[in-house]
């Protein structure tokens, strides 16, 4: 099956199970055509179809709770409950039990494609070595989180250097169009993200990412205790089902 047919069938499947935002889907198609790295980000459905066929021995590796759609853009920073800056994977839309090799191979492929597209400056040999060294070292150390306050100074410097200008960020949030017709399940989830009950908030539609473009993406904006807060929700029913394809199960097959 060629990629064009796989894409048509996936998007037809998607429309039967979720509300599709056509302008966002059209934007996704344009982004996918820009370079191979962005194409990889937007086509996890195709990866789930073919990677096991292309790497049959590796696809028989022991299973873990894998990220699934792992690539170099799926890492970022956030603040934990103690306010500490933490770095790690920040997108688990396609998390599902899969061979552990899925994440390693997809991450390596994404890094090589990002390098070829000019997004990274690193040799392919160094990419594979860094991924394998990190993967081996992490369980040996007990799988500790990457807290950047006292350790990992290089990562901390990069993270602090990329902190968003808050004025620019909130101006961008204020420009997002409001959404009134929000599904009950999504509204309930958004209410649960609020720091306390009874907080008044505005629901807006946000356009971001690549793989999730075309699906509804909601962000709530509110004033709370003297400052502004924003929380995001992407309906994940589709992502949960996509994990079944990686298992080779005959559930809503393409």
C-alpha positions in Angstrom: 0.0 0.0 0.0 1.4 3.4 -1.0 1.5 6.3 1.4 -1.2 8.3 -0.4 -3.6 5.4 -0.1 -2.6 4.8 3.6 -3.2 8.4 4.3 -6.7 8.5 2.7 -7.7 5.3 4.6 -6.4 6.6 7.9 -8.1 10.0 7.5 -11.4 8.2 6.5 -11.1 6.1 9.7 -10.4 9.2 11.7 -13.5 11.0 10.5 -15.6 8.1 11.6 -14.3 8.3 15.2 -13.5 12.0 15.9 -14.3 15.5 14.7 -11.9 16.5 12.0 -10.9 20.1 11.6 -10.3 20.4 7.8 -8.2 23.6 7.7 -5.8 22.0 10.3 -5.7 18.8 8.3 -4.9 20.8 5.1 -2.1 22.5 7.1 -0.8 19.1 8.1 -0.5 18.0 4.5 1.4 21.1 3.6 3.8 20.6 6.5 4.4 16.9 5.7 5.5 18.0 2.2 8.2 20.3 3.5 10.9 17.8 4.5 11.3 14.1 5.5 11.6 14.8 9.2 8.2 16.6 9.4 6.8 13.9 7.2 7.8 11.3 9.8 6.2 13.3 12.6 2.9 13.4 10.7 2.6 9.8 9.7 2.8 7.5 12.7 -0.1 5.6 11.3 2.2 4.5 8.4 5.0 3.7 10.7 2.7 1.4 12.7 1.9 -0.4 9.5 5.4 -1.0 8.1 8.1 -0.9 10.7 7.5 -4.4 11.9 7.7 -5.7 8.3 10.9 -3.8 7.6 12.5 -4.9 10.9 10.9 -8.3 11.7 13.7 -9.5 14.1 13.7 -6.3 16.1 9.8 -6.2 16.2 9.9 -9.5 18.1 11.8 -7.9 21.0 10.3 -7.8 24.6 7.4 -5.4 25.1 7.3 -2.4 27.4 4.9 0.5 27.7 6.4 2.4 24.8 5.9 6.0 23.7 5.1 4.8 20.2 5.3 8.1 18.2 8.7 9.0 19.6 10.9 11.5 17.8 13.3 14.3 18.8 10.5 16.9 19.0 8.7 14.8 21.6 11.1 16.0 24.4 10.7 19.2 26.3 10.8 20.8 29.8 8.1 21.5 32.4 7.8 22.4 36.1 7.1 19.6 38.6 5.0 20.0 41.7 8.0 21.5 43.5 8.5 24.1 40.8 11.7 22.4 39.6 12.6 22.4 35.9 12.4 18.8 34.4 13.3 17.5 31.0 11.9 14.4 29.3 9.3 13.0 26.9 6.2 15.2 26.9 3.8 13.5 24.4 2.2 10.2 25.2 -0.7 10.2 22.7 0.3 6.9 21.2 1.7 5.2 24.3 1.0 1.5 24.2 2.7 -1.9 25.0 5.1 -2.4 22.1 8.6 -3.9 21.5 11.1 -1.6 23.3 12.9 -1.4 19.9 10.1 0.6 18.4 11.0 3.7 20.4 14.8 3.3 19.9 14.5 2.9 16.1 12.0 5.6 15.6 14.0 8.1 17.7 17.2 7.3 15.8 15.4 7.6 12.5 13.9 10.9 13.5 17.3 12.3 14.6 18.9 11.2 11.3 16.1 12.8 9.3 16.3 16.0 11.4 20.0 16.2 10.8 19.5 15.6 7.1 16.9 18.5 7.1 19.3 20.8 8.9 17.4 20.7 12.3 20.3 19.0 14.1 24.1 19.1 13.7 25.2 15.6 14.6 26.6 12.6 12.7 24.5 9.5 12.4 27.0 7.4 14.2 27.0 9.8 17.2 23.2 9.7 17.1 23.0 5.9 17.5 25.7 5.8 20.2 24.0 8.6 22.2 20.6 6.9 22.1 22.0 3.4 23.0 24.3 4.8 25.8 21.4 6.7 27.3 19.0 3.8 27.1 21.4 1.4 28.8 22.5 3.9 31.5 19.0 4.9 32.5 17.7 1.6 33.9 21.1 1.0 35.5 20.7 4.2 37.4 17.2 3.4 38.5 15.4 5.5 35.8 15.9 8.8 37.6 14.1 11.9 36.2 16.1 14.6 34.6 15.8 17.4 37.1 17.7 20.4 35.8 18.1 22.5 39.0 21.4 21.1 40.2 22.3 18.4 37.6 22.6 18.4 33.8 23.9 21.9 33.4 24.1 21.8 29.6 20.4 20.9 29.3 19.5 23.6 31.9 21.4 26.3 29.9 19.5 25.3 26.7 16.1 25.2 28.5 16.5 28.5 30.2 17.8 30.1 27.0 14.5 29.0 25.2 12.1 30.1 27.9 9.2 31.9 26.2 8.6 35.6 26.6 5.4 35.6 28.8 3.9 38.7 27.3 4.3 37.3 23.8 2.9 34.0 24.9 -0.2 35.4 26.5 -0.8 37.7 23.5 -0.8 34.6 21.3 -3.2 32.8 23.7 -5.6 35.8 23.6 -5.7 35.7 19.8 -6.9 32.1 19.8 -10.6 31.9 18.7 -13.1 30.8 21.4 -14.9 27.5 21.1 -18.4 27.2 22.5 -19.5 23.8 21.2 -17.1 21.7 23.3 -17.9 18.0 23.7 -19.0 17.1 27.2 -16.1 14.7 27.8 -13.6 17.3 26.7 -15.2 20.0 28.9 -15.2 17.6 31.9 -11.5 16.8 31.3 -10.7 20.5 31.0 -12.5 21.3 34.2 -10.5 18.6 35.9 -7.2 20.3 34.8 -8.2 23.5 36.8 -6.3 24.0 40.1 -9.6 24.2 41.9 -13.3 23.9 41.3 -15.3 26.9 40.2 -12.6 28.7 38.2 -14.1 30.6 35.3 -12.3 29.9 32.0 -12.4 30.4 28.3 -12.1 27.5 25.9 -10.1 28.2 22.7 -9.0 26.2 19.7 -5.2 25.9 19.3 -3.3 24.8 16.2 0.0 23.0 17.1 2.1 20.0 16.4 2.0 17.9 13.3 0.8 14.4 14.0 -2.3 15.6 15.9 -3.2 18.3 13.3 -6.7 17.8 12.1 -8.1 16.7 15.4 -9.8 19.1 17.9 -7.3 20.7 20.3 -8.7 22.7 23.2 -6.9 25.1 25.5 -8.5 26.7 28.5 -7.4 30.2 29.6 -8.2 31.6 33.1 -7.2 34.1 35.7 -6.3 32.4 39.0 -4.9 33.9 42.2 -3.4 37.0 40.6 -2.0 35.4 37.5 -3.1 33.7 34.3 -3.0 29.9 33.6 -3.6 27.8 30.5 -4.3 24.1 30.3 -4.6 21.9 27.1 -6.6 18.8 26.2 -6.4 16.8 23.0 -9.1 14.1 22.7 -7.1 10.9 22.9 -9.6 8.1 22.0 -8.1 7.9 18.5 -4.5 7.6 19.8 -5.5 4.8 22.2 -6.9 2.8 19.3 -3.9 3.5 17.1 -1.7 1.5 19.4 -3.6 -1.6 18.4 -2.2 -1.4 14.9 1.3 -1.7 16.2 0.2 -5.0 17.8 -0.9 -6.3 14.5 -4.4 -6.8 15.8 -7.3 -6.8 13.3 -9.1 -3.9 14.8 -10.3 -1.3 12.4 -7.5 -2.2 10.0 -6.2 0.1 7.3 
